[in-house]
């Protein structure tokens, strides 16, 4: 490129021209231990909690069918996302040491699953709770599942978004314990922010309910018909609140992590960004989903290759058939042998848990970057501006105190912590 004077420009600031290119850094952040470990802990606690809640309600009730995969073996439900054989390998779907049935494909994960799948999974209780045909038991189960998931991810999602926004904005690494302390301190704000729109929806629903009580009488129904525009206005408010919540709740966590603010600011910013820049939001989500799909393809094949290679080495020692029985936990094994096979499956499940955790780690990491991009579009705030939280365990140092020599002339003293610094005379 050349400028007006014919001078050759040696570089192009692509980050200024296309700021959304920062989304391509999400994969590198998401595969780090600071993201994978909190995501794995959050995912495991979520499915265990949902499993316990699923067992507390009737499994025959149709509205609770979405909880069926968590009722029996929640740990195995997590590992179902990762096959035992690399899907891209030419022998990935054959029978043998991998333990997968011949001719069967691994659990289907759609393109963009690290964004869309994680969002739909964590939003499922919210959608189930507002199903018109849901029974009281189904609504109760969905509400309890939603509260449990919100409580879990208010901590671990806060950790991940804090790591992400500081990495994207300041290019600094937040330690695991520092992120944990920040998320624990801000946990009430993370937890309350998504509940505020729900409170508004409930209040509007109570208004419609009170008005609808008159419909039990013929004359009252006439009054309800005359006043029904009020119910429609309340319905409009409820729909608006739920729409903003459905698409804006991930941005709430990113807001608190980036700004160090409270629930009300997180609510206002997320709704403003969703409704003022919907096309920008959609574009960023699609870019993150496309890039995340490539990252998930790499993660799932690499994880399956780890398991396959370990089984391959085992087959050299015990034979292919016994390896297949161990990998499948076959009943033909003896009681002690089944115990050993269970341990083998457990450790393989731990590897699969980390792979599945990538889905949720990438989701919150990408959300952190998307928030910074939307903030730049709406508020014209540069992406490198982020709330810097001083670690409470480290002493803060201020300016050195002013001291005076014997002649009364001022001089600079040694550096001491700001809290212990003596006042200047």
For each residue, the residues with C-beta under 8 A, 3 or more apart:
1: 8 9 12
2: 6 7 8 9
3: 6 7 9
4:
5:
6: 2 3
7: 2 3
8: 1 2
9: 1 2 3 12
10:
11:
12: 1 9 17
13: 16 17
14: 17 18 21
15: 18 19 21 22
16: 13 19
17: 12 13 14
18: 14 15 21
19: 15 16 22 373 376 383
20: 23 283 284 287 373
21: 14 15 18 24
22: 15 19 25 168 369 372 373 383
23: 20 26 284 287 288 291 366 369 370 373
24: 21 27 291
25: 22 28 29 167 168 369
26: 23 29 30 164 288 291 292 362 365 366 369
27: 24 30 31 291 292 295 362
28: 25 31 32
29: 25 26 32 35 163 164 167 168 365
30: 26 27 35 36 114 295 358 361 362 365 366
31: 27 28 35 36 295 299 358 361
32: 28 29 35 36 163
33: 36 37 176
34: 37 38 163 173 174 175 176 179
35: 29 30 31 32 38 39 160 163 164 361 364 365
36: 30 31 32 33 39 40 354 357 358 361
37: 33 34 40 41 176 357
38: 34 35 41 42 156 159 160 176 179 180 361
39: 35 36 42 43 156 160 357 358 359 360 361 364
40: 36 37 43 44 353 354 356 357
41: 37 38 44 45 156
42: 38 39 45 46 152 153 155 156 157 357 360
43: 39 40 46 47 78 353 356 357 360
44: 40 41 47 48 75 78 353
45: 41 42 48 49 152
46: 42 43 49 50 122 148 149 152 153
47: 43 44 50 51 70 74 75 77 78
48: 44 45 51 52 74
49: 45 46 52 53 145 148 149 152
50: 46 47 53 54 67 70 74 145 148 149
51: 47 48 54 55 70 71 72 74
52: 48 49 55 56
53: 49 50 56 57 67 141 144 145 148
54: 50 51 57 59 64 67 68 70 71 141
55: 51 52 71
56: 52 53 141
57: 53 54 61 64 67 137 138 140 141
58: 61 64 137
59: 54 64 68 71
60:
61: 57 58 64 135 137 138
62: 65
63: 128 131 133 134 135 137 138
64: 54 57 58 59 61 67 68 137 138 141
65: 62 68
66: 124 128
67: 50 53 54 57 64 70 71 141 145
68: 54 59 64 65 71
69: 77 80
70: 47 50 51 54 67 74 77
71: 51 54 55 59 67 68
72: 51
73: 76 77
74: 47 48 50 51 70 77 78
75: 44 47 78 79 349 353
76: 73 79 80 349
77: 47 69 70 73 74 80
78: 43 44 47 74 75 81 349 352 353 356
79: 75 76 82 348 349 352 353 356
80: 69 76 77 107
81: 78 107 109 300 352 355 356 359
82: 79 106 107 300 303 304 351 352 355 356
83: 86 87 92 98 100 105 106 107 300 304
84: 98 99 100 106 304 307 308 311 327 348
85: 89 91 92 93 94 98 100 106 304 308
86: 83 89 92 301 304 305 308
87: 83 92 93 105 106 300 301 304
88: 92 297 301
89: 85 86 92 301 305 308
90:
91: 85 94 96
92: 83 85 86 87 88 89 304
93: 85 87 100 102 103 104 105
94: 85 91 102
95: 100 101 102 324
96: 91 320 324
97: 308 311 312 314 315 320 323 324 327
98: 83 84 85 304 307 308 311 327
99: 84 311 324 327 328
100: 83 84 85 93 95 104 106
101: 95 104
102: 93 94 95
103: 93
104: 93 100 101
105: 83 87 93 108
106: 82 83 84 85 87 100 300 304
107: 80 81 82 83
108: 105
109: 81 113 117 296 300
110: 113 116 117
111: 289 290 293
112: 115 116 117 286 289 290 292 293
113: 109 110 116 117 118 292 293 296 359
114: 30 117 118 288 289 292 293 295 296 358 359 362 363 366
115: 112 118 119 285 288 289 292 362 363 366
116: 110 112 113 119 120 289
117: 109 110 112 113 114 120 121 359
118: 113 114 115 121 122 359 360 362 363
119: 115 116 122 123 250 363
120: 116 117 123 124
121: 117 118 124
122: 46 118 119 149 153 360
123: 119 120 126 127 246 249
124: 66 120 121 127 128 145
125: 128 129 142 143 145 146 149
126: 123 129 130 142 146 245 246
127: 123 124 130 131 246
128: 63 66 124 125 131 134 138 142 145
129: 125 126 134 139 142 143 146
130: 126 127 134 242
131: 63 127 128 134 138
132:
133: 63
134: 63 128 129 130 131 138 139 142
135: 61 63 138 139
136: 139 140
137: 57 58 61 63 64 140 141
138: 57 61 63 64 128 131 134 135 141 142
139: 129 134 135 136 142 143
140: 57 136 137 143 144
141: 53 54 56 57 64 67 137 138 144 145
142: 125 126 128 129 134 138 139 145 146
143: 125 129 139 140 146 147
144: 53 140 141 147 148
145: 49 50 53 67 124 125 128 141 142 148 149
146: 125 126 129 142 143 149 150
147: 143 144 150 151
148: 46 49 50 53 144 145 151 152
149: 46 49 50 122 125 145 146 152 153
150: 146 147 153 154 191 194 195
151: 147 148 154 155 191
152: 42 45 46 49 148 149 155 156
153: 42 46 122 149 150 156 157 158 253
154: 150 151 157 158 183 187 190 191 253
155: 42 151 152 158 159 183 184 187 190
156: 38 39 41 42 152 153 159 160 183
157: 42 153 154 160 161 190 253 364
158: 153 154 155 161 162 182 183 186 187 190 253 256 257
159: 38 155 156 162 163 179 180 182 183
160: 35 38 39 156 157 163 164 179 360 361 364 365 368
161: 157 158 164 165 253 254 256 257 258 364 365 367 368 371
162: 158 159 165 166 174 179 182 183 257
163: 29 32 34 35 159 160 166 167 173 174 179 365
164: 26 29 35 160 161 167 168 254 257 364 365 367 368 369
165: 161 162 168 169 254 257 258 368 369 371 372 386
166: 162 163 169 170 172 173 174 386
167: 25 29 163 164 170 171 172 173 174
168: 22 25 29 164 165 171 368 369 372 383
169: 165 166 258 372 383 384 385 386
170: 166 167 384 386 388
171: 167 168
172: 166 167
173: 34 163 166 167
174: 34 162 163 166 167 178 179 182
175: 34 178 179
176: 33 34 37 38 179 180
177: 180 181
178: 174 175 181 182 389 391
179: 34 38 159 160 162 163 174 175 176 182 183
180: 38 159 176 177 183 184
181: 177 178 184 185 391 392 393
182: 158 159 162 174 178 179 185 186 257 389
183: 154 155 156 158 159 162 179 180 186 187 190
184: 155 180 181 187
185: 181 182
186: 158 182 183 189 190 256 257 260
187: 154 155 158 183 184 190 191
188: 191 192 263
189: 186 192 193 256 261 262 263 266
190: 154 155 157 158 183 186 187 193 252 253 256
191: 150 151 154 187 188 194 195
192: 188 189 195 196 263
193: 189 190 196 249 252 253 255 256 263 266 267 270
194: 150 191 197 198 245 249 252
195: 150 191 192 198 199
196: 192 193 199 200 263 264 267
197: 194 200 201 241 242 244 245 267
198: 194 195 201 202 245
199: 195 196 202 203
200: 196 197 203 204 237 238 241
201: 197 198 204 205 238 241 242
202: 198 199 205 206
203: 199 200 206 207
204: 200 201 207 208 234 235 237 238 241
205: 201 202 208 209 234 238
206: 202 203 209 210
207: 203 204 210 211 230 231 234
208: 204 205 211 212 231 234 235
209: 205 206 212 213
210: 206 207 213
211: 207 208 214 224 227 230 231
212: 208 209 215 224 231
213: 209 210 216 220
214: 211 217 220 221 223 224
215: 212 220 221 224
216: 213 220
217: 214 220 221
218: 221 222
219: 222 223
220: 213 214 215 216 217 223 224
221: 214 215 217 218 224 225
222: 218 219 225 226
223: 214 219 220 226 227
224: 211 212 214 215 220 221 227 228 231
225: 221 222 228
226: 222 223
227: 211 223 224 230 231
228: 224 225 231 232
229: 232 233
230: 207 211 227 233 234
231: 207 208 211 212 224 227 228 234 235
232: 228 229 235 236
233: 229 230 236 237
234: 204 205 207 208 230 231 237 238
235: 204 208 231 232 238 239
236: 232 233 239 240
237: 200 204 233 234 240 241
238: 200 201 204 205 234 235 241 242
239: 235 236 242 243
240: 236 237 243 244
241: 197 200 201 204 237 238 244 245
242: 130 197 201 238 239 245 246
243: 239 240 246 247
244: 197 240 241 247 248 270 271 274 275
245: 126 194 197 198 241 242 248 249
246: 123 126 127 242 243 249
247: 243 244 274 281
248: 244 245 251 252 270 271 273 274
249: 123 193 194 245 246 252 253 270
250: 119 253 254 363 364 367
251: 248 254 255 266 269 270 273 274 367 370 371 374
252: 190 193 194 248 249 255 256 263 266 267 270
253: 153 154 157 158 161 190 193 249 250 256 257 266 364 367
254: 161 164 165 250 251 257 258 364 367 368 370 371 372
255: 193 251 252 258 259 261 265 266 269 270 371
256: 158 161 186 189 190 193 252 253 259 260 261 262 263 266
257: 158 161 162 164 165 182 186 253 254 260 368
258: 161 165 169 254 255 368 371 372 375 386 387
259: 255 256 265 266 269 387
260: 186 256 257 387 389
261: 189 255 256 265 266 387
262: 189 256 265 266
263: 188 189 192 193 196 252 256 266 267
264: 196 267 268
265: 255 259 261 262 268 269
266: 189 193 251 252 253 255 256 259 261 262 263 269 270
267: 193 196 197 252 263 264 270 271
268: 264 265 271 272
269: 251 255 259 265 266 272 273 375
270: 193 244 248 249 251 252 255 266 267 273 274
271: 244 248 267 268 274 275
272: 268 269 275 276 378
273: 248 251 269 270 276 277 281 371 374 375 377 378
274: 244 247 248 251 270 271 277 278 281
275: 244 271 272 278
276: 272 273 378
277: 273 274 280 281 374 377 378
278: 274 275 281 282
279: 282 283
280: 277 283 284 373 374 377
281: 247 273 274 277 278 284 285 370 374
282: 278 279 285 286
283: 20 279 280 286 287
284: 20 23 280 281 287 288 369 370 373 374
285: 115 281 282 288 289 370
286: 112 282 283 289 290
287: 20 23 283 284 290 291
288: 23 26 114 115 284 285 291 292 366 369 370
289: 111 112 114 115 116 285 286 292 293
290: 111 112 286 287 293 294
291: 23 24 26 27 287 288 294 295
292: 26 27 112 113 114 115 288 289 295 296 362 363 366
293: 111 112 113 114 289 290 296 297
294: 290 291 297 298
295: 27 30 31 114 291 292 298 299 358 362
296: 109 113 114 292 293 299 300 358 359 362
297: 88 293 294 300 301
298: 294 295 301 302
299: 31 295 296 302 303 355 358
300: 81 82 83 87 106 109 296 297 303 304 355
301: 86 87 88 89 297 298 304 305
302: 298 299 305 306
303: 82 299 300 306 307 351 352 354 355
304: 82 83 84 85 86 87 92 98 106 300 301 307 308
305: 86 89 301 302 308 309
306: 302 303 309 310 351
307: 84 98 303 304 310 311 348 351 352
308: 84 85 86 89 97 98 304 305 311 312
309: 305 306 312 313
310: 306 307 313 314 348
311: 84 97 98 99 307 308 314 315 323 327
312: 97 308 309 315 316
313: 309 310 316 317
314: 97 310 311 317 318 323 326
315: 97 311 312 318 319 320 323
316: 312 313
317: 313 314
318: 314 315 322 323 326
319: 315 322 323
320: 96 97 315 323 324
321: 324 325
322: 318 319 325 326
323: 97 311 314 315 318 319 320 326 327
324: 95 96 97 99 320 321 327 328 330
325: 321 322 328 330 332 333 341
326: 314 318 322 323 329 330 333 337 340 341 344
327: 84 97 98 99 311 323 324 341 344 345 348
328: 99 324 325
329: 326 333 338 341 342 345
330: 324 325 326 333 341
331: 338
332: 325
333: 325 326 329 330 337 338 341
334: 337 338
335: 338 339
336: 339 340
337: 326 333 334 340 341
338: 329 331 333 334 335 341 342
339: 335 336 342 343
340: 326 336 337 343 344
341: 325 326 327 329 330 333 337 338 344 345
342: 329 338 339 345 346
343: 339 340 346 347
344: 326 327 340 341 347 348
345: 327 329 341 342 348 349
346: 342 343 349 350
347: 343 344 350 351
348: 79 84 307 310 327 344 345 351 352
349: 75 76 78 79 345 346 352 353
350: 346 347 353 354
351: 82 303 306 307 347 348 354 355
352: 78 79 81 82 303 307 348 349 355 356
353: 40 43 44 75 78 79 349 350 356 357
354: 36 40 303 350 351 357 358
355: 81 82 299 300 303 351 352 358
356: 40 43 78 79 81 82 352 353 359 360
357: 36 37 39 40 42 43 353 354 360 361
358: 30 31 36 39 114 295 296 299 354 355 361 362
359: 39 81 113 114 117 118 296 356 362 363
360: 39 42 43 118 122 160 356 357 363 364
361: 30 31 35 36 38 39 160 357 358 364 365
362: 26 27 30 114 115 118 292 295 296 358 359 365 366
363: 114 115 118 119 250 292 359 360 366 367
364: 35 39 157 160 161 164 250 253 254 360 361 367 368
365: 26 29 30 35 160 161 163 164 361 362 368 369
366: 23 26 30 114 115 288 292 362 363 369 370
367: 161 164 250 251 253 254 363 364 370 371
368: 160 161 164 165 168 254 257 258 364 365 371 372
369: 22 23 25 26 164 165 168 284 288 365 366 372 373
370: 23 251 254 281 284 285 288 366 367 373 374
371: 161 165 251 254 255 258 273 367 368 374 375
372: 22 165 168 169 254 258 368 369 375 376 383 386
373: 19 20 22 23 280 284 369 370 376 377 383
374: 251 273 277 280 281 284 370 371 377 378
375: 258 269 273 371 372 378 379 381 383
376: 19 372 373 379 380 381 382 383
377: 273 277 280 373 374
378: 272 273 276 277 374 375
379: 375 376
380: 376
381: 375 376 385
382: 376 385
383: 19 22 168 169 372 373 375 376
384: 169 170
385: 169 381 382
386: 165 166 169 170 258 372
387: 258 259 260 261
388: 170
389: 178 182 260
390: 394 396
391: 178 181 394
392: 181
393: 181
394: 390 391
395: 417 419
396: 390 417 418 419
397: 415 416 417 418
398: 417 418 421
399: 421
400: 412 413 414 415 416 421
401: 413 416 421 422 424
402: 410 411 412 413 424 425
403: 410 411 412 413
404: 408 409 410 411 425
405: 408 409 411
406:
407:
408: 404 405
409: 404 405
410: 402 403 404
411: 402 403 404 405
412: 400 402 403
413: 400 401 402 403 416
414: 400
415: 397 400
416: 397 400 401 413 420 421
417: 395 396 397 398 420 421
418: 396 397 398 421
419: 395 396
420: 416 417
421: 398 399 400 401 416 417 418
422: 401
423:
424: 401 402
425: 402 404
